Amino acid sequence: MPKLAVNGGPKVLPDGIQVAWPRADVADEEAVLKVLRSGKWWRGGTIDDQAASECGCFERDFAAYQDAPYGLAVSNGTVALELALRSAGVKRDDEVVVPALSFVVTASAVLPLCAVPVFADCDAETYQVDPEAVEKAITPRTSCICIVHFGGYSADLDRIVPIAEKHGLPLVEDAAHAHGSQWRGKGLGSYGEFGTFSFQQFKALTCGEGGIVLAKSREGWERAYSFHNLGRRESAGLYDFYGMASNYRMTDLQGALLNSQFARMKELVPRKMAAAERLGRRLAEIGGLSPLPRDERITRRGYYYYLAKYDPRAFKDLPREAFLDAVRAEGVAQIGHAYGKAVNRYPLFQEMDVPPEHENARYRDIPCPRAERIIREELVSLHHVALMAGDETIDRIAEAVDKVKDNVDELLQAGR
C-alpha cells in the first residue's frame, strides 16, 4: 500500500492550501467605485490634479514606506524597469550589468534601449547577484548596474553600492519581489538612483498589472515622468512636449485599488515573516531543505518567494524534480523552482548576435555556472500566498516534506 500521494497514498493536505489570491473586500470595491463614479479615471490634468489623484497619493505613500524621496506609478513592472534604465542614462551600445538568476525582464528591459545586458553570476549561498561577479563584468562600455532582490531577500548592498560608486555608475534596483523589504532599516529600492516594483497579479501588492519607479533625486524623477507621459514635463502645459517618449501612465482606477490593497499589504508583511520563521524551524528539524541564511542586515523581508536549498544527499540522491512532484502531490501546489532557466540560457540570448566589441556578452560562450546549477538542481521556491495560510498549514507543509523524506525509498523503487 503506497504511503506517498504521488503513488496513490493519502495527502497531507487533502484540500490543498486554501488561500485566495488576490484578495478583495468591500474596501477595495468602494475605492474603485469612488473613482468610477467620479468620471475621472486617469491621473492627468494640472499638477494639483495629479498630486491629488489616487495615483499621486499612492506614489507618495509607497515611496515613503520604502524610504525613497520620489515615486512614479506606471502601467507595469517591465515598463518601470525600462524607464529607470532610460532615466539612468542608458543608451545605444551601452552595457548594463544584470543578474543571471532572475526573471527574464531584468535583462530584456535593456534591449529596447538598444543596449547590451552583461550577466553576473549569483552567490551560491544567498542566490543573490555576486558582488565580485558584478565588478568583473564592468567594462568601459558599462553605463549602469541593475540588481535584483530575488524572492524579497536583499542583495548585498554593503558591497554593491560601493562598487557602483567606485566606478561612477548608477545603480538600479529591480525590487519586483521585495515589497516591504529593508536593508539596515531602510527600504529596498531606495539605495540606487532608481528602484522599481511590479504590481502584477501574483505580486505581494497587486492591481492586476502596474508598477512604480522610485527615484533618489528630483531630477531623476522628472526624467522618468517625461518618458512615461509622452515627453511632457510636470511643470509645463498639457500640450508642451519636450522629447521622444511614450505613454506608460497608470489609470486612477488602478491607483485606487493599490491604495486599498497597500493597507492590507503592510499588515501581511510581518505575518509572512513570522510564518517563514516557523517554517524554517520545522525544516531545520527535518533536514535536507534549508532556507536562505539569516542575514541580520535584512531588517524586514517582504516575501514573494520563500527560497530554500534542496540537498539531494538527504533524500538518497532523489532528483529535485521528483522531490517537488511528490510534495506537490501532498497538496502543496505552490512549491516549485521559481523560473525555468538562468536568464542567460534563454533562447532570446543564446541565439542573439552581439557585436564582437561586447566581449562580456558572448552568451553562448560565457556561462554563469552557479546560477545555472542552482536553478537546474537546487533551488526550491514557495509562493508567498502559502505563507498566509496560518500556522497549522505551515506545519502541514513541513509535514509533507518530512513525509517525502521518510518514504523516499518508495519513490526510488518506483523509478521517479
C-alpha positions as a Markdown table, in Angstrom:
| # | Residue | x | y | z |
|---|---|---|---|---|
| 1 | Met | 0.0 | 0.0 | 0.0 |
| 2 | Pro | 1.7 | 3.3 | -1.1 |
| 3 | Lys | 2.2 | 6.0 | 1.6 |
| 4 | Leu | 3.0 | 8.9 | -0.7 |
| 5 | Ala | 0.2 | 10.7 | -2.5 |
| 6 | Val | 2.2 | 10.8 | -5.8 |
| 7 | Asn | 1.8 | 7.0 | -5.8 |
| 8 | Gly | -1.8 | 7.0 | -4.7 |
| 9 | Gly | -1.5 | 7.3 | -1.0 |
| 10 | Pro | -3.4 | 9.8 | 1.2 |
| 11 | Lys | -2.5 | 13.5 | 1.0 |
| 12 | Val | -1.1 | 15.6 | 3.9 |
| 13 | Leu | -3.3 | 18.5 | 2.7 |
| 14 | Pro | -6.3 | 16.9 | 1.0 |
| 15 | Asp | -7.9 | 20.2 | 0.1 |
| 16 | Gly | -4.6 | 21.9 | -0.7 |
| 17 | Ile | -3.6 | 25.3 | 0.6 |
| 18 | Gln | -6.9 | 27.3 | 0.8 |
| 19 | Val | -5.7 | 30.9 | 0.3 |
| 20 | Ala | -7.3 | 33.0 | -2.4 |
| 21 | Trp | -5.1 | 35.5 | -4.3 |
| 22 | Pro | -5.5 | 38.3 | -5.0 |
| 23 | Arg | -7.8 | 39.2 | -2.1 |
| 24 | Ala | -10.5 | 41.8 | -2.4 |
| 25 | Asp | -13.1 | 43.1 | 0.1 |
| 26 | Val | -15.7 | 45.8 | 0.4 |
| 27 | Ala | -12.9 | 48.4 | 0.9 |
| 28 | Asp | -11.4 | 47.6 | -2.4 |
| 29 | Glu | -14.8 | 47.7 | -4.1 |
| 30 | Glu | -15.6 | 51.1 | -2.6 |
| 31 | Ala | -12.2 | 52.5 | -3.6 |
| 32 | Val | -12.7 | 51.6 | -7.2 |
| 33 | Leu | -16.3 | 52.6 | -7.3 |
| 34 | Lys | -15.4 | 56.0 | -6.0 |
| 35 | Val | -13.1 | 56.7 | -8.9 |
| 36 | Leu | -15.6 | 55.0 | -11.4 |
| 37 | Arg | -18.4 | 57.3 | -10.3 |
| 38 | Ser | -16.1 | 60.4 | -10.3 |
| 39 | Gly | -15.8 | 60.2 | -14.1 |
| 40 | Lys | -12.0 | 60.9 | -13.8 |
| 41 | Trp | -10.3 | 57.6 | -14.5 |
| 42 | Trp | -6.8 | 58.9 | -15.3 |
| 43 | Arg | -4.2 | 60.6 | -13.2 |
| 44 | Gly | -3.8 | 63.5 | -15.6 |
| 45 | Gly | -4.7 | 67.2 | -15.6 |
| 46 | Thr | -3.0 | 70.0 | -13.7 |
| 47 | Ile | -0.1 | 69.5 | -11.3 |
| 48 | Asp | -2.5 | 69.8 | -8.4 |
| 49 | Asp | -4.9 | 67.4 | -10.0 |
| 50 | Gln | -2.2 | 64.8 | -10.4 |
| 51 | Ala | -1.0 | 65.2 | -6.9 |
| 52 | Ala | -4.5 | 64.7 | -5.5 |
| 53 | Ser | -5.3 | 61.7 | -7.7 |
| 54 | Glu | -5.3 | 58.2 | -6.4 |
| 55 | Cys | -2.1 | 57.5 | -8.3 |
| 56 | Gly | -0.5 | 60.6 | -6.8 |
| 57 | Cys | -1.5 | 59.6 | -3.3 |
| 58 | Phe | -0.2 | 56.1 | -3.8 |
| 59 | Glu | 3.1 | 57.3 | -5.2 |
| 60 | Arg | 3.9 | 59.3 | -2.1 |
| 61 | Asp | 2.7 | 56.7 | 0.4 |
| 62 | Phe | 4.6 | 53.8 | -1.2 |
| 63 | Ala | 7.8 | 55.8 | -1.8 |
| 64 | Ala | 7.7 | 56.9 | 1.9 |
| 65 | Tyr | 7.1 | 53.3 | 3.0 |
| 66 | Gln | 10.2 | 52.2 | 1.1 |
| 67 | Asp | 12.2 | 55.3 | 2.3 |
| 68 | Ala | 12.5 | 56.9 | -1.2 |
| 69 | Pro | 12.0 | 60.6 | -1.8 |
| 70 | Tyr | 10.0 | 60.2 | -5.1 |
| 71 | Gly | 7.7 | 57.7 | -6.7 |
| 72 | Leu | 6.1 | 57.4 | -10.2 |
| 73 | Ala | 3.2 | 55.0 | -10.8 |
| 74 | Val | 3.4 | 53.3 | -14.3 |
| 75 | Ser | 1.5 | 50.7 | -16.3 |
| 76 | Asn | 3.5 | 47.7 | -15.3 |
| 77 | Gly | 6.8 | 46.5 | -13.7 |
| 78 | Thr | 8.5 | 45.9 | -17.0 |
| 79 | Val | 7.9 | 49.5 | -18.1 |
| 80 | Ala | 9.1 | 50.6 | -14.7 |
| 81 | Leu | 12.5 | 48.9 | -15.2 |
| 82 | Glu | 12.8 | 50.2 | -18.7 |
| 83 | Leu | 12.0 | 53.8 | -17.6 |
| 84 | Ala | 14.5 | 53.5 | -14.7 |
| 85 | Leu | 17.3 | 52.4 | -17.1 |
| 86 | Arg | 16.4 | 55.1 | -19.6 |
| 87 | Ser | 16.3 | 57.7 | -16.8 |
| 88 | Ala | 19.7 | 56.5 | -15.6 |
| 89 | Gly | 21.1 | 57.4 | -18.9 |
| 90 | Val | 21.4 | 54.0 | -20.6 |
| 91 | Lys | 21.7 | 54.5 | -24.4 |
| 92 | Arg | 22.5 | 52.6 | -27.6 |
| 93 | Asp | 25.5 | 50.2 | -27.4 |
| 94 | Asp | 26.0 | 50.7 | -23.7 |
| 95 | Glu | 26.4 | 47.7 | -21.4 |
| 96 | Val | 24.3 | 47.0 | -18.4 |
| 97 | Val | 25.4 | 44.5 | -15.7 |
| 98 | Val | 22.4 | 42.3 | -14.8 |
| 99 | Pro | 22.0 | 39.1 | -12.7 |
| 100 | Ala | 21.7 | 35.7 | -14.3 |
| 101 | Leu | 19.3 | 34.4 | -11.6 |
| 102 | Ser | 16.1 | 36.4 | -12.1 |
| 103 | Phe | 13.0 | 36.8 | -14.3 |
| 104 | Val | 13.9 | 37.5 | -17.9 |
| 105 | Val | 12.7 | 41.1 | -17.8 |
| 106 | Thr | 15.7 | 42.2 | -15.7 |
| 107 | Ala | 17.8 | 41.6 | -18.8 |
| 108 | Ser | 15.3 | 42.0 | -21.6 |
| 109 | Ala | 14.3 | 45.5 | -20.4 |
| 110 | Val | 17.8 | 46.6 | -21.5 |
| 111 | Leu | 17.1 | 45.6 | -25.2 |
| 112 | Pro | 14.5 | 48.3 | -26.2 |
| 113 | Leu | 17.2 | 50.9 | -25.3 |
| 114 | Cys | 19.4 | 49.2 | -27.9 |
| 115 | Ala | 21.9 | 48.4 | -25.1 |
| 116 | Val | 23.5 | 45.1 | -24.2 |
| 117 | Pro | 23.0 | 43.2 | -21.0 |
| 118 | Val | 26.0 | 41.5 | -19.4 |
| 119 | Phe | 25.3 | 38.7 | -17.0 |
| 120 | Ala | 26.8 | 38.4 | -13.5 |
| 121 | Asp | 26.7 | 35.1 | -11.7 |
| 122 | Cys | 25.0 | 34.6 | -8.3 |
| 123 | Asp | 26.2 | 33.9 | -4.8 |
| 124 | Ala | 26.0 | 30.2 | -4.0 |
| 125 | Glu | 24.6 | 30.7 | -0.5 |
| 126 | Thr | 22.2 | 33.7 | -0.9 |
| 127 | Tyr | 21.1 | 33.2 | -4.5 |
| 128 | Gln | 21.5 | 37.0 | -5.0 |
| 129 | Val | 23.9 | 38.5 | -7.5 |
| 130 | Asp | 27.5 | 38.1 | -6.5 |
| 131 | Pro | 29.2 | 41.5 | -6.0 |
| 132 | Glu | 32.5 | 40.1 | -7.2 |
| 133 | Ala | 30.9 | 38.9 | -10.4 |
| 134 | Val | 29.3 | 42.4 | -10.8 |
| 135 | Glu | 32.6 | 44.1 | -10.6 |
| 136 | Lys | 34.3 | 41.7 | -13.0 |
| 137 | Ala | 31.6 | 42.3 | -15.6 |
| 138 | Ile | 32.2 | 46.1 | -15.7 |
| 139 | Thr | 34.0 | 47.4 | -18.8 |
| 140 | Pro | 34.5 | 50.9 | -20.3 |
| 141 | Arg | 31.2 | 50.4 | -22.1 |
| 142 | Thr | 29.2 | 49.8 | -18.9 |
| 143 | Ser | 26.7 | 52.6 | -18.1 |
| 144 | Cys | 24.6 | 51.0 | -15.3 |
| 145 | Ile | 24.4 | 48.2 | -12.8 |
| 146 | Cys | 21.0 | 46.6 | -12.4 |
| 147 | Ile | 20.5 | 44.2 | -9.5 |
| 148 | Val | 17.6 | 42.1 | -8.3 |
| 149 | His | 16.4 | 41.3 | -4.8 |
| 150 | Phe | 15.4 | 37.8 | -5.7 |
| 151 | Gly | 12.5 | 36.5 | -3.6 |
| 152 | Gly | 12.4 | 39.6 | -1.5 |
| 153 | Tyr | 15.8 | 38.7 | 0.1 |
| 154 | Ser | 18.2 | 41.6 | -0.3 |
| 155 | Ala | 21.3 | 41.6 | -2.4 |
| 156 | Asp | 24.4 | 42.6 | -0.5 |
| 157 | Leu | 24.1 | 46.3 | -0.7 |
| 158 | Asp | 27.1 | 46.9 | 1.6 |
| 159 | Arg | 29.3 | 45.6 | -1.2 |
| 160 | Ile | 27.3 | 46.6 | -4.3 |
| 161 | Val | 26.7 | 50.3 | -3.6 |
| 162 | Pro | 30.4 | 51.0 | -3.1 |
| 163 | Ile | 31.2 | 49.2 | -6.4 |
| 164 | Ala | 28.7 | 51.4 | -8.2 |
| 165 | Glu | 30.2 | 54.5 | -6.6 |
| 166 | Lys | 33.8 | 53.4 | -7.3 |
| 167 | His | 33.1 | 53.1 | -11.0 |
| 168 | Gly | 30.8 | 56.1 | -11.2 |
| 169 | Leu | 27.8 | 54.0 | -12.3 |
| 170 | Pro | 24.1 | 54.5 | -11.5 |
| 171 | Leu | 22.6 | 51.6 | -9.6 |
| 172 | Val | 19.0 | 50.4 | -10.4 |
| 173 | Glu | 17.3 | 48.0 | -8.0 |
| 174 | Asp | 14.8 | 45.6 | -9.5 |
| 175 | Ala | 12.7 | 45.1 | -6.4 |
| 176 | Ala | 9.7 | 43.4 | -8.0 |
| 177 | His | 9.8 | 40.7 | -5.3 |
| 178 | Ala | 10.7 | 43.0 | -2.4 |
| 179 | His | 7.6 | 44.9 | -1.3 |
| 180 | Gly | 8.3 | 45.9 | 2.3 |
| 181 | Ser | 11.9 | 44.5 | 2.4 |
| 182 | Gln | 14.6 | 46.6 | 4.2 |
| 183 | Trp | 18.3 | 46.6 | 4.4 |
| 184 | Arg | 19.7 | 48.0 | 7.7 |
| 185 | Gly | 16.3 | 49.6 | 8.4 |
| 186 | Lys | 16.0 | 51.3 | 5.0 |
| 187 | Gly | 13.6 | 50.2 | 2.3 |
| 188 | Leu | 14.9 | 48.3 | -0.8 |
| 189 | Gly | 14.5 | 50.4 | -3.9 |
| 190 | Ser | 15.9 | 53.5 | -2.1 |
| 191 | Tyr | 19.6 | 52.6 | -2.3 |
| 192 | Gly | 20.1 | 53.0 | -6.0 |
| 193 | Glu | 19.4 | 56.0 | -8.2 |
| 194 | Phe | 16.2 | 54.2 | -9.1 |
| 195 | Gly | 14.2 | 51.3 | -7.7 |
| 196 | Thr | 11.4 | 49.5 | -9.4 |
| 197 | Phe | 8.4 | 47.4 | -8.3 |
| 198 | Ser | 5.8 | 45.3 | -10.0 |
| 199 | Phe | 2.1 | 45.1 | -9.1 |
| 200 | Gln | 1.3 | 42.2 | -11.4 |
| 201 | Gln | -1.4 | 39.7 | -10.4 |
| 202 | Phe | 0.7 | 37.4 | -8.3 |
| 203 | Lys | 2.9 | 40.0 | -6.6 |
| 204 | Ala | 2.6 | 40.8 | -2.8 |
| 205 | Leu | 0.9 | 44.1 | -3.8 |
| 206 | Thr | -1.2 | 44.0 | -6.9 |
| 207 | Cys | -3.7 | 45.8 | -9.0 |
| 208 | Gly | -3.6 | 43.2 | -11.8 |
| 209 | Glu | -0.9 | 45.0 | -13.7 |
| 210 | Gly | 1.1 | 48.0 | -12.7 |
| 211 | Gly | 4.5 | 49.2 | -11.4 |
| 212 | Ile | 6.3 | 52.1 | -9.8 |
| 213 | Val | 9.7 | 53.8 | -10.3 |
| 214 | Leu | 11.3 | 55.1 | -7.1 |
| 215 | Ala | 13.8 | 57.9 | -7.6 |
| 216 | Lys | 16.6 | 59.2 | -5.3 |
| 217 | Ser | 16.6 | 62.7 | -6.9 |
| 218 | Arg | 14.0 | 65.1 | -8.2 |
| 219 | Glu | 15.9 | 65.3 | -11.5 |
| 220 | Gly | 15.7 | 61.6 | -11.9 |
| 221 | Trp | 12.0 | 61.6 | -11.2 |
| 222 | Glu | 11.4 | 64.3 | -13.7 |
| 223 | Arg | 13.2 | 62.4 | -16.4 |
| 224 | Ala | 11.1 | 59.3 | -15.6 |
| 225 | Tyr | 7.9 | 61.4 | -15.6 |
| 226 | Ser | 8.6 | 62.9 | -19.0 |
| 227 | Phe | 9.5 | 59.5 | -20.5 |
| 228 | His | 6.2 | 58.0 | -19.1 |
| 229 | Asn | 4.0 | 60.9 | -20.1 |
| 230 | Leu | 4.6 | 61.5 | -23.9 |
| 231 | Gly | 7.6 | 63.8 | -23.3 |
| 232 | Arg | 5.6 | 66.2 | -21.1 |
| 233 | Arg | 7.1 | 68.0 | -18.1 |
| 234 | Glu | 5.0 | 68.1 | -14.9 |
| 235 | Ser | 5.6 | 71.9 | -14.6 |
| 236 | Ala | 4.7 | 72.7 | -18.2 |
| 237 | Gly | 1.5 | 72.8 | -20.2 |
| 238 | Leu | -0.6 | 69.8 | -21.3 |
| 239 | Tyr | 0.3 | 70.4 | -24.9 |
| 240 | Asp | 4.0 | 71.1 | -24.5 |
| 241 | Phe | 6.2 | 68.2 | -25.4 |
| 242 | Tyr | 10.0 | 68.1 | -24.9 |
| 243 | Gly | 11.3 | 64.7 | -26.0 |
| 244 | Met | 10.6 | 61.4 | -27.6 |
| 245 | Ala | 8.6 | 59.3 | -25.2 |
| 246 | Ser | 5.6 | 57.1 | -24.9 |
| 247 | Asn | 2.5 | 56.7 | -22.7 |
| 248 | Tyr | 3.1 | 54.5 | -19.7 |
| 249 | Arg | 0.6 | 56.1 | -17.3 |
| 250 | Met | -1.3 | 54.2 | -14.7 |
| 251 | Thr | -5.0 | 54.7 | -14.5 |
| 252 | Asp | -6.6 | 56.1 | -11.4 |
| 253 | Leu | -8.8 | 53.0 | -11.1 |
| 254 | Gln | -5.6 | 51.1 | -10.6 |
| 255 | Gly | -4.3 | 53.7 | -8.2 |
| 256 | Ala | -7.4 | 53.4 | -6.1 |
| 257 | Leu | -7.1 | 49.7 | -5.9 |
| 258 | Leu | -3.4 | 50.0 | -4.9 |
| 259 | Asn | -4.2 | 52.4 | -2.1 |
| 260 | Ser | -6.8 | 49.9 | -0.7 |
| 261 | Gln | -4.5 | 46.9 | -1.2 |
| 262 | Phe | -1.5 | 48.7 | 0.2 |
| 263 | Ala | -3.1 | 49.0 | 3.7 |
| 264 | Arg | -3.6 | 45.2 | 3.7 |
| 265 | Met | 0.0 | 44.5 | 2.4 |
| 266 | Lys | 1.6 | 46.4 | 5.3 |
| 267 | Glu | -0.3 | 44.1 | 7.7 |
| 268 | Leu | 0.7 | 40.9 | 5.8 |
| 269 | Val | 4.4 | 41.6 | 5.8 |
| 270 | Pro | 5.0 | 40.8 | 9.5 |
| 271 | Arg | 2.6 | 37.8 | 9.3 |
| 272 | Lys | 4.5 | 36.3 | 6.4 |
| 273 | Met | 7.8 | 36.9 | 8.2 |
| 274 | Ala | 6.5 | 35.0 | 11.2 |
| 275 | Ala | 5.2 | 32.2 | 9.1 |
| 276 | Ala | 8.6 | 31.9 | 7.3 |
| 277 | Glu | 10.4 | 31.7 | 10.7 |
| 278 | Arg | 8.0 | 28.9 | 11.8 |
| 279 | Leu | 8.6 | 27.0 | 8.5 |
| 280 | Gly | 12.3 | 27.4 | 8.8 |
| 281 | Arg | 12.4 | 26.0 | 12.3 |
| 282 | Arg | 10.4 | 22.9 | 11.1 |
| 283 | Leu | 12.6 | 22.4 | 8.1 |
| 284 | Ala | 15.7 | 22.6 | 10.2 |
| 285 | Glu | 14.4 | 19.7 | 12.3 |
| 286 | Ile | 13.7 | 17.6 | 9.2 |
| 287 | Gly | 16.9 | 18.4 | 7.3 |
| 288 | Gly | 17.6 | 18.4 | 3.6 |
| 289 | Leu | 15.7 | 21.6 | 2.7 |
| 290 | Ser | 17.4 | 24.7 | 4.0 |
| 291 | Pro | 16.0 | 28.3 | 3.8 |
| 292 | Leu | 18.4 | 31.0 | 2.7 |
| 293 | Pro | 20.8 | 32.1 | 5.5 |
| 294 | Arg | 19.6 | 34.6 | 8.1 |
| 295 | Asp | 21.2 | 38.0 | 7.5 |
| 296 | Glu | 20.8 | 40.5 | 10.3 |
| 297 | Arg | 21.2 | 43.3 | 7.9 |
| 298 | Ile | 17.9 | 42.3 | 6.3 |
| 299 | Thr | 15.7 | 44.1 | 8.9 |
| 300 | Arg | 12.4 | 43.4 | 7.2 |
| 301 | Arg | 11.6 | 41.0 | 4.5 |
| 302 | Gly | 8.6 | 41.2 | 2.2 |
| 303 | Tyr | 8.3 | 37.7 | 0.7 |
| 304 | Tyr | 7.4 | 37.0 | -2.9 |
| 305 | Tyr | 9.1 | 33.6 | -2.7 |
| 306 | Tyr | 10.3 | 31.7 | 0.3 |
| 307 | Leu | 13.5 | 30.3 | -1.1 |
| 308 | Ala | 15.3 | 27.1 | 0.0 |
| 309 | Lys | 18.2 | 24.9 | -1.0 |
| 310 | Tyr | 17.5 | 21.3 | -1.8 |
| 311 | Asp | 20.2 | 18.8 | -0.8 |
| 312 | Pro | 19.7 | 15.5 | -2.7 |
| 313 | Arg | 22.0 | 13.7 | -0.4 |
| 314 | Ala | 19.5 | 14.0 | 2.4 |
| 315 | Phe | 16.9 | 12.3 | 0.1 |
| 316 | Lys | 19.2 | 9.4 | -1.1 |
| 317 | Asp | 20.1 | 11.4 | -4.3 |
| 318 | Leu | 16.4 | 11.8 | -5.3 |
| 319 | Pro | 16.4 | 14.4 | -8.1 |
| 320 | Arg | 14.9 | 17.7 | -7.1 |
| 321 | Glu | 12.1 | 17.4 | -9.7 |
| 322 | Ala | 11.0 | 14.1 | -8.3 |
| 323 | Phe | 11.0 | 15.7 | -4.8 |
| 324 | Leu | 8.9 | 18.6 | -6.0 |
| 325 | Asp | 6.4 | 16.4 | -7.7 |
| 326 | Ala | 6.0 | 14.4 | -4.6 |
| 327 | Val | 5.5 | 17.4 | -2.3 |
| 328 | Arg | 3.0 | 18.9 | -4.7 |
| 329 | Ala | 1.1 | 15.7 | -4.8 |
| 330 | Glu | 0.7 | 16.0 | -1.0 |
| 331 | Gly | -1.3 | 19.2 | -1.6 |
| 332 | Val | 1.4 | 21.9 | -1.7 |
| 333 | Ala | 0.7 | 23.2 | -5.2 |
| 334 | Gln | 2.6 | 26.4 | -4.5 |
| 335 | Ile | 6.1 | 24.8 | -4.4 |
| 336 | Gly | 8.4 | 24.9 | -7.4 |
| 337 | His | 11.7 | 26.4 | -8.5 |
| 338 | Ala | 10.7 | 29.9 | -9.5 |
| 339 | Tyr | 11.9 | 30.0 | -13.1 |
| 340 | Gly | 12.8 | 27.6 | -15.8 |
| 341 | Lys | 16.4 | 28.6 | -16.6 |
| 342 | Ala | 19.1 | 31.0 | -15.7 |
| 343 | Val | 18.3 | 34.1 | -17.8 |
| 344 | Asn | 21.5 | 33.9 | -19.9 |
| 345 | Arg | 20.4 | 30.4 | -21.1 |
| 346 | Tyr | 17.1 | 31.5 | -22.6 |
| 347 | Pro | 16.9 | 31.3 | -26.5 |
| 348 | Leu | 16.5 | 35.1 | -26.6 |
| 349 | Phe | 20.1 | 35.5 | -25.6 |
| 350 | Gln | 21.6 | 32.2 | -26.8 |
| 351 | Glu | 20.5 | 33.0 | -30.3 |
| 352 | Met | 21.4 | 36.7 | -30.2 |
| 353 | Asp | 24.2 | 38.1 | -32.4 |
| 354 | Val | 26.0 | 40.6 | -30.3 |
| 355 | Pro | 28.7 | 42.8 | -31.9 |
| 356 | Pro | 32.2 | 41.4 | -31.1 |
| 357 | Glu | 33.3 | 44.5 | -29.2 |
| 358 | His | 31.0 | 43.4 | -26.4 |
| 359 | Glu | 33.3 | 40.7 | -25.2 |
| 360 | Asn | 31.5 | 40.0 | -21.9 |
| 361 | Ala | 28.2 | 39.5 | -23.8 |
| 362 | Arg | 29.1 | 36.3 | -25.7 |
| 363 | Tyr | 26.2 | 34.5 | -24.2 |
| 364 | Arg | 26.8 | 31.1 | -25.8 |
| 365 | Asp | 30.5 | 31.1 | -24.7 |
| 366 | Ile | 30.3 | 32.7 | -21.2 |
| 367 | Pro | 28.3 | 30.7 | -18.7 |
| 368 | Cys | 27.1 | 31.6 | -15.2 |
| 369 | Pro | 27.7 | 28.2 | -13.7 |
| 370 | Arg | 26.4 | 28.8 | -10.2 |
| 371 | Ala | 23.1 | 30.3 | -11.3 |
| 372 | Glu | 22.7 | 27.6 | -14.0 |
| 373 | Arg | 23.3 | 24.8 | -11.5 |
| 374 | Ile | 21.1 | 26.3 | -8.7 |
| 375 | Ile | 18.1 | 26.8 | -10.9 |
| 376 | Arg | 18.6 | 23.4 | -12.6 |
| 377 | Glu | 19.2 | 21.3 | -9.5 |
| 378 | Glu | 19.0 | 23.1 | -6.1 |
| 379 | Leu | 16.5 | 25.9 | -5.9 |
| 380 | Val | 13.1 | 25.4 | -4.2 |
| 381 | Ser | 10.6 | 28.2 | -4.0 |
| 382 | Leu | 7.3 | 28.5 | -2.2 |
| 383 | His | 5.0 | 31.3 | -3.4 |
| 384 | His | 4.2 | 33.9 | -0.8 |
| 385 | Val | 0.5 | 33.0 | -0.8 |
| 386 | Ala | 1.3 | 29.8 | 1.2 |
| 387 | Leu | 2.8 | 31.9 | 4.0 |
| 388 | Met | -0.6 | 33.5 | 4.6 |
| 389 | Ala | -2.3 | 30.1 | 5.3 |
| 390 | Gly | -1.9 | 30.0 | 9.1 |
| 391 | Asp | 0.3 | 28.1 | 11.5 |
| 392 | Glu | -1.5 | 24.7 | 11.0 |
| 393 | Thr | -1.0 | 24.8 | 7.3 |
| 394 | Ile | 2.6 | 25.9 | 7.7 |
| 395 | Asp | 3.2 | 22.8 | 9.8 |
| 396 | Arg | 1.5 | 20.6 | 7.2 |
| 397 | Ile | 3.8 | 22.0 | 4.5 |
| 398 | Ala | 6.8 | 20.9 | 6.7 |
| 399 | Glu | 5.0 | 17.6 | 7.3 |
| 400 | Ala | 4.7 | 17.0 | 3.5 |
| 401 | Val | 8.5 | 17.5 | 3.2 |
| 402 | Asp | 9.1 | 15.1 | 6.1 |
| 403 | Lys | 6.7 | 12.5 | 4.7 |
| 404 | Val | 8.6 | 12.5 | 1.3 |
| 405 | Lys | 11.9 | 12.2 | 3.1 |
| 406 | Asp | 10.7 | 9.3 | 5.3 |
| 407 | Asn | 9.3 | 7.5 | 2.3 |
| 408 | Val | 12.0 | 8.3 | -0.3 |
| 409 | Asp | 12.6 | 4.6 | -0.9 |
| 410 | Glu | 9.1 | 4.4 | -2.3 |
| 411 | Leu | 10.0 | 7.0 | -4.9 |
| 412 | Leu | 13.3 | 5.4 | -5.8 |
| 413 | Gln | 11.7 | 2.0 | -6.2 |
| 414 | Ala | 9.1 | 3.5 | -8.5 |
| 415 | Gly | 11.9 | 4.9 | -10.6 |
| 416 | Arg | 11.0 | 8.5 | -10.0 |
